[in-house]
Amino acid sequence: MDEKIDESNVLLYAARFYENPNSYDTVEFYDDLKRLSYIKRLFNKYRESSNIKERLVINHIIVLYNVFGTFATKMLFLKLKDYLDILVPFLVYLGKCPNVVENIGIDNKTIFVSDINMDKGIVNLLRSKYGRS
């Protein structure tokens, strides 16, 4: 998928890639999209207090990948662009971290994951509790 994704068209692409066989109406689609906001809220709390509910973050990310497939990567990088230092260790832990994410945002940005300084607290937490990352 090489299309440019920004705030004006992310909902359209999300609907296009949404695949939930148990979904009967748009309410479930919007509930799944809210997971991005929930993750953002958890990341905000982490920045404020250095405490994070890492299992909840992991569960939200897994559900996003289950219902949106690989498009979840672009949505996460677009919607959580200010939290990439926190997001990337979770994606590495889950084996979902790409090397490059292209065509993100209004300026058609290419994000090289190797340029992101991962949050040491999250990296250490995931390593100590789960043995990976």
ChimeraX commands (.cxc) that place a marker at each C-alpha (Angstrom):
marker #1 position 0.00,0.00,0.00 radius 0.5
marker #1 position 1.75,3.12,-1.24 radius 0.5
marker #1 position -1.09,5.63,-0.98 radius 0.5
marker #1 position -0.57,8.81,1.02 radius 0.5
marker #1 position -2.35,8.62,4.35 radius 0.5
marker #1 position -3.28,11.78,6.24 radius 0.5
marker #1 position -6.02,13.03,8.56 radius 0.5
marker #1 position -8.32,13.77,5.62 radius 0.5
marker #1 position -8.42,10.21,4.28 radius 0.5
marker #1 position -7.43,7.88,7.13 radius 0.5
marker #1 position -11.06,7.04,7.93 radius 0.5
marker #1 position -11.73,6.08,4.31 radius 0.5
marker #1 position -8.72,3.77,4.20 radius 0.5
marker #1 position -9.53,2.34,7.62 radius 0.5
marker #1 position -13.00,1.38,6.35 radius 0.5
marker #1 position -11.45,-0.14,3.24 radius 0.5
marker #1 position -9.07,-2.36,5.22 radius 0.5
marker #1 position -11.40,-3.17,8.11 radius 0.5
marker #1 position -12.02,-6.89,8.37 radius 0.5
marker #1 position -14.00,-8.08,11.36 radius 0.5
marker #1 position -16.23,-11.08,10.63 radius 0.5
marker #1 position -18.08,-10.54,13.91 radius 0.5
marker #1 position -18.97,-6.94,13.10 radius 0.5
marker #1 position -22.61,-6.25,12.37 radius 0.5
marker #1 position -22.66,-2.46,12.20 radius 0.5
marker #1 position -20.48,0.64,12.10 radius 0.5
marker #1 position -20.51,0.95,15.89 radius 0.5
marker #1 position -17.94,-1.84,16.19 radius 0.5
marker #1 position -15.81,-0.21,13.48 radius 0.5
marker #1 position -15.72,3.06,15.43 radius 0.5
marker #1 position -15.09,1.19,18.68 radius 0.5
marker #1 position -12.04,-0.42,17.10 radius 0.5
marker #1 position -10.84,2.97,15.82 radius 0.5
marker #1 position -11.11,4.37,19.36 radius 0.5
marker #1 position -8.29,2.03,20.35 radius 0.5
marker #1 position -5.91,4.57,18.80 radius 0.5
marker #1 position -7.19,7.20,21.23 radius 0.5
marker #1 position -6.92,4.78,24.13 radius 0.5
marker #1 position -3.29,4.06,23.27 radius 0.5
marker #1 position -2.60,7.78,22.99 radius 0.5
marker #1 position -4.14,8.35,26.41 radius 0.5
marker #1 position -2.00,5.56,27.92 radius 0.5
marker #1 position 1.11,7.11,26.34 radius 0.5
marker #1 position 0.15,10.53,27.74 radius 0.5
marker #1 position -0.17,9.04,31.22 radius 0.5
marker #1 position 3.23,7.40,30.79 radius 0.5
marker #1 position 4.82,10.74,29.88 radius 0.5
marker #1 position 3.23,12.37,32.92 radius 0.5
marker #1 position 3.87,9.69,35.53 radius 0.5
marker #1 position 6.31,7.10,34.08 radius 0.5
marker #1 position 3.65,4.44,34.72 radius 0.5
marker #1 position 2.12,2.45,31.88 radius 0.5
marker #1 position -0.32,-0.42,31.58 radius 0.5
marker #1 position 1.79,-2.24,29.03 radius 0.5
marker #1 position -0.51,-5.27,28.71 radius 0.5
marker #1 position -3.39,-2.96,27.80 radius 0.5
marker #1 position -1.27,-1.21,25.15 radius 0.5
marker #1 position -0.19,-4.58,23.74 radius 0.5
marker #1 position -3.79,-5.83,23.64 radius 0.5
marker #1 position -5.02,-2.68,21.84 radius 0.5
marker #1 position -2.24,-2.95,19.25 radius 0.5
marker #1 position -2.96,-6.64,18.66 radius 0.5
marker #1 position -6.66,-5.95,18.10 radius 0.5
marker #1 position -5.80,-3.14,15.65 radius 0.5
marker #1 position -3.63,-5.53,13.63 radius 0.5
marker #1 position -6.31,-8.22,13.79 radius 0.5
marker #1 position -9.03,-6.01,12.32 radius 0.5
marker #1 position -7.05,-3.62,10.06 radius 0.5
marker #1 position -4.20,-5.88,8.98 radius 0.5
marker #1 position -0.97,-4.23,7.93 radius 0.5
marker #1 position -2.78,-0.89,7.49 radius 0.5
marker #1 position -2.69,-0.66,11.29 radius 0.5
marker #1 position 0.99,0.29,10.99 radius 0.5
marker #1 position 0.23,3.40,8.96 radius 0.5
marker #1 position -2.63,4.37,11.26 radius 0.5
marker #1 position -0.44,3.99,14.35 radius 0.5
marker #1 position 2.39,6.05,12.86 radius 0.5
marker #1 position -0.03,8.76,11.70 radius 0.5
marker #1 position -2.18,9.02,14.80 radius 0.5
marker #1 position 0.64,8.57,17.32 radius 0.5
marker #1 position 3.33,10.59,15.53 radius 0.5
marker #1 position 4.23,12.43,18.75 radius 0.5
marker #1 position 4.71,9.14,20.62 radius 0.5
marker #1 position 6.82,7.11,18.22 radius 0.5
marker #1 position 9.57,6.73,20.82 radius 0.5
marker #1 position 7.05,4.89,23.01 radius 0.5
marker #1 position 5.20,3.07,20.21 radius 0.5
marker #1 position 8.19,1.53,18.42 radius 0.5
marker #1 position 9.35,-0.69,21.34 radius 0.5
marker #1 position 5.86,-2.21,21.50 radius 0.5
marker #1 position 5.88,-2.87,17.75 radius 0.5
marker #1 position 9.36,-4.42,17.99 radius 0.5
marker #1 position 8.18,-6.63,20.86 radius 0.5
marker #1 position 5.18,-7.78,18.79 radius 0.5
marker #1 position 7.25,-8.32,15.64 radius 0.5
marker #1 position 5.24,-5.69,13.78 radius 0.5
marker #1 position 7.84,-2.94,13.43 radius 0.5
marker #1 position 8.74,-2.04,9.85 radius 0.5
marker #1 position 12.05,-0.48,8.84 radius 0.5
marker #1 position 10.35,2.31,6.89 radius 0.5
marker #1 position 6.84,3.78,6.85 radius 0.5
marker #1 position 6.15,5.85,3.74 radius 0.5
marker #1 position 3.59,8.45,2.70 radius 0.5
marker #1 position 2.50,9.57,6.16 radius 0.5
marker #1 position 0.73,12.85,6.80 radius 0.5
marker #1 position 0.00,15.92,4.76 radius 0.5
marker #1 position 3.68,16.36,3.88 radius 0.5
marker #1 position 3.99,12.80,2.54 radius 0.5
marker #1 position 6.67,11.97,5.09 radius 0.5
marker #1 position 8.84,8.87,5.09 radius 0.5
marker #1 position 9.68,7.64,8.59 radius 0.5
marker #1 position 12.82,5.59,9.10 radius 0.5
marker #1 position 12.39,3.61,12.30 radius 0.5
marker #1 position 16.16,3.50,12.81 radius 0.5
marker #1 position 16.03,7.31,13.32 radius 0.5
marker #1 position 13.64,6.99,16.28 radius 0.5
marker #1 position 15.22,6.96,19.73 radius 0.5
marker #1 position 13.19,4.36,21.58 radius 0.5
marker #1 position 12.12,5.20,25.12 radius 0.5
marker #1 position 14.57,3.39,27.41 radius 0.5
marker #1 position 11.97,2.94,30.14 radius 0.5
marker #1 position 9.60,1.07,27.81 radius 0.5
marker #1 position 12.43,-0.99,26.31 radius 0.5
marker #1 position 13.66,-2.02,29.77 radius 0.5
marker #1 position 10.12,-2.76,30.96 radius 0.5
marker #1 position 9.38,-5.03,28.00 radius 0.5
marker #1 position 12.74,-6.78,28.34 radius 0.5
marker #1 position 12.43,-7.36,32.06 radius 0.5
marker #1 position 8.79,-8.53,32.06 radius 0.5
marker #1 position 8.58,-10.34,28.75 radius 0.5
marker #1 position 12.17,-11.12,27.76 radius 0.5
marker #1 position 12.03,-9.52,24.32 radius 0.5
marker #1 position 12.38,-6.15,22.53 radius 0.5
marker link #1:1,2 radius 0.2
marker link #1:2,3 radius 0.2
marker link #1:3,4 radius 0.2
marker link #1:4,5 radius 0.2
marker link #1:5,6 radius 0.2
marker link #1:6,7 radius 0.2
marker link #1:7,8 radius 0.2
marker link #1:8,9 radius 0.2
marker link #1:9,10 radius 0.2
marker link #1:10,11 radius 0.2
marker link #1:11,12 radius 0.2
marker link #1:12,13 radius 0.2
marker link #1:13,14 radius 0.2
marker link #1:14,15 radius 0.2
marker link #1:15,16 radius 0.2
marker link #1:16,17 radius 0.2
marker link #1:17,18 radius 0.2
marker link #1:18,19 radius 0.2
marker link #1:19,20 radius 0.2
marker link #1:20,21 radius 0.2
marker link #1:21,22 radius 0.2
marker link #1:22,23 radius 0.2
marker link #1:23,24 radius 0.2
marker link #1:24,25 radius 0.2
marker link #1:25,26 radius 0.2
marker link #1:26,27 radius 0.2
marker link #1:27,28 radius 0.2
marker link #1:28,29 radius 0.2
marker link #1:29,30 radius 0.2
marker link #1:30,31 radius 0.2
marker link #1:31,32 radius 0.2
marker link #1:32,33 radius 0.2
marker link #1:33,34 radius 0.2
marker link #1:34,35 radius 0.2
marker link #1:35,36 radius 0.2
marker link #1:36,37 radius 0.2
marker link #1:37,38 radius 0.2
marker link #1:38,39 radius 0.2
marker link #1:39,40 radius 0.2
marker link #1:40,41 radius 0.2
marker link #1:41,42 radius 0.2
marker link #1:42,43 radius 0.2
marker link #1:43,44 radius 0.2
marker link #1:44,45 radius 0.2
marker link #1:45,46 radius 0.2
marker link #1:46,47 radius 0.2
marker link #1:47,48 radius 0.2
marker link #1:48,49 radius 0.2
marker link #1:49,50 radius 0.2
marker link #1:50,51 radius 0.2
marker link #1:51,52 radius 0.2
marker link #1:52,53 radius 0.2
marker link #1:53,54 radius 0.2
marker link #1:54,55 radius 0.2
marker link #1:55,56 radius 0.2
marker link #1:56,57 radius 0.2
marker link #1:57,58 radius 0.2
marker link #1:58,59 radius 0.2
marker link #1:59,60 radius 0.2
marker link #1:60,61 radius 0.2
marker link #1:61,62 radius 0.2
marker link #1:62,63 radius 0.2
marker link #1:63,64 radius 0.2
marker link #1:64,65 radius 0.2
marker link #1:65,66 radius 0.2
marker link #1:66,67 radius 0.2
marker link #1:67,68 radius 0.2
marker link #1:68,69 radius 0.2
marker link #1:69,70 radius 0.2
marker link #1:70,71 radius 0.2
marker link #1:71,72 radius 0.2
marker link #1:72,73 radius 0.2
marker link #1:73,74 radius 0.2
marker link #1:74,75 radius 0.2
marker link #1:75,76 radius 0.2
marker link #1:76,77 radius 0.2
marker link #1:77,78 radius 0.2
marker link #1:78,79 radius 0.2
marker link #1:79,80 radius 0.2
marker link #1:80,81 radius 0.2
marker link #1:81,82 radius 0.2
marker link #1:82,83 radius 0.2
marker link #1:83,84 radius 0.2
marker link #1:84,85 radius 0.2
marker link #1:85,86 radius 0.2
marker link #1:86,87 radius 0.2
marker link #1:87,88 radius 0.2
marker link #1:88,89 radius 0.2
marker link #1:89,90 radius 0.2
marker link #1:90,91 radius 0.2
marker link #1:91,92 radius 0.2
marker link #1:92,93 radius 0.2
marker link #1:93,94 radius 0.2
marker link #1:94,95 radius 0.2
marker link #1:95,96 radius 0.2
marker link #1:96,97 radius 0.2
marker link #1:97,98 radius 0.2
marker link #1:98,99 radius 0.2
marker link #1:99,100 radius 0.2
marker link #1:100,101 radius 0.2
marker link #1:101,102 radius 0.2
marker link #1:102,103 radius 0.2
marker link #1:103,104 radius 0.2
marker link #1:104,105 radius 0.2
marker link #1:105,106 radius 0.2
marker link #1:106,107 radius 0.2
marker link #1:107,108 radius 0.2
marker link #1:108,109 radius 0.2
marker link #1:109,110 radius 0.2
marker link #1:110,111 radius 0.2
marker link #1:111,112 radius 0.2
marker link #1:112,113 radius 0.2
marker link #1:113,114 radius 0.2
marker link #1:114,115 radius 0.2
marker link #1:115,116 radius 0.2
marker link #1:116,117 radius 0.2
marker link #1:117,118 radius 0.2
marker link #1:118,119 radius 0.2
marker link #1:119,120 radius 0.2
marker link #1:120,121 radius 0.2
marker link #1:121,122 radius 0.2
marker link #1:122,123 radius 0.2
marker link #1:123,124 radius 0.2
marker link #1:124,125 radius 0.2
marker link #1:125,126 radius 0.2
marker link #1:126,127 radius 0.2
marker link #1:127,128 radius 0.2
marker link #1:128,129 radius 0.2
marker link #1:129,130 radius 0.2
marker link #1:130,131 radius 0.2
marker link #1:131,132 radius 0.2
marker link #1:132,133 radius 0.2
view
